[in-house]
């Protein structure tokens, strides 16, 4: 049998603590999303809350076309709610809330259609180490995108954001990471 040494219990404890920190950060993100949506709903707004099953920072070299931004994969039942509220170009105002834990970014993007008093809340989480290409594309374009799609790749909608630094406040540091795709 291989001698694993005395350090492995500490390693296991670190992994366990990291998993707990991630669960806590994700839980806090979802709680905040629900509280914010409830507050708007109480004011008469129509809201949709979506916890993405998967979120990835996409760069122009990672797929077909030159699309970049945060891509959120949503469950089918939330896709229907999203499609019922979404109108291209109508959600002109947005807010971004971020938190990080152990190299993971937890992001809540709130998209507002003030004319219709409608808001779409999208929560996602991704590993920051995969964001280099997305950040570089956003810096070059001077804007950022949020994309929503289903697991089978059906594109439901996209939003353009004029301030990529709301998503990546340390963009200069991140875009210099050497990432190979």
N, C-alpha and C positions, 0 to 999 in steps of 0.2 A: 504494500500500500504506500502511496505517496505521502510524505510528511508535508502537511500544509502549513506548518509553522504557527506561531502565536498571533500573527497579524490578521489572519483570516476572520476571526470574530469581529474585529474592528471594521474590516471591509464589509462584512455582512450587515453590521449595524449602520454603516454609512449608506449602503444600498437601501436598507429599510427606511432610514430617515429621509432619504431622497424621494422614495416612493410616497411616503407620507406627506412630504412638503408639496409634491406635485398634486396629490389628491386634494390637499387643503386649498391650494391655489386655484385649482379648477372649480372646486366647490364654491369658493368665495366669488369667483367670476360669475358662475351661474346664479348665485344668490343676488349679486348686485344687478345682474341683467333683469331678473324677475322683479326686483324691487323697483327699478327704474321704469320698467314697462307698466307695472301696476300703477305707479304714480301718474304716468301719462294717460293711462286708461281712465283713471279717476277724473282726469280733466277733460274727458270726452274724446281722446285720441283713439284711433284704431291701431292696434299693435300686433306684431308677430314676433315671437322670440324663437330663436333657432340656436341650438347647441350643435355645432358641426361635429359630425362623426370623425372627420379628418380635415385638417387644414395644412396647406403647404405653401411656402413662398415660391412662386413660380417665376422663372426667368425666361426670356425669349428663346433660349437654346434648349429648354427642357421639354418642349412639346411642339405641336404643329403651329405654324404661324409665329407671330411675334408678340403674343400675349404675355403679360407679366402682372404680378400683383399677388395678393393673398387669395388662394383658391380654397373655398370652403365646400366640402362635400356634405350634403344634407340628406336626411332620411326622407323617404317618399311622402310620408304624412305631412312633414314640414314643407316639402316642395309644393304641395297643393296650397297650403296657407300662404306661402311666399308668392306664388303665381297670382293668387287672388288679389293681393295688395300691390304687387310690383307694377310700375309703369316706367318704361325707359325714359330717362331724363327728368323724371318728376322729383326724385330725391336729391335735392340740391344742397342740403346742409348735412353735416355729419360731425360726429364726435368719436374719438378713439380713446379707449381706456386700456392701459397696459399694466402688466405685472410680470415679473420673471421669478422663476425658481429653478435652481440647478440647471441652467442652460436652456430652459423652456420658456417661451414667451406665451403668456395668456393674454389674449386680446379680445376686447369687446368693441365692436363697431356699431354705432347707432346711426341709422340713416333716416333723415327726416324729409317728409313731404309736407311742408308747412301749409300749403294751400288746401290740402285735403285733411290735414291733421292726422297723418298716418306716419307710423314709425316702424322700421324693421330693425331688430336687434340681432346681431350675429356674433356668437361667441366661438372662439377657436383657440387652439393651442398648437404650437409647432416648435421644433428645435431651432434655436437661433443660428446654430452653426450651418444650417442649410440656406440661410437668407442672403448670402453674399451676392449671388447673381441677380436676385430680385432687387436688392438695394442698389446695385450698380445701374440696372435698367431704370429704376425710379429716379435716381440722381440725374442720369443722362436726359431723361424725358422731362424732368421737373414736375412729375406727377406720379400718382400711385393708383392702383385699381383694386377693387374687391370684386371677386367673381364667385357666383353661387352656382353649384351644379349638383346633380344627383350622382350616385355611385356608378351608374352606367355611363357617365360622361355627358348626360343631357345638360346643356347650358340653360340655366334658368334666368340669369340676368347678371349684369355687371354695373359697377358704379365707379365713376372717375373722381379722384380726390386731388385737389390742387396742392396739398401739403404732405409730401411723403414723410417728412420728419415727424409728423404725428404718429406714424407707425414705427419709424426707425430714428429715434432721437440721436443715436450715435452712428448715423449713417456713414460718416467718414471712416470710422474705425471698422465697421462691418464690411463695407464694400471693398476694403483692401484684403480681406481674407482670401486665401487661395482656394478656390472651389473648382473641382473638376466634375463635369457632368457628362 
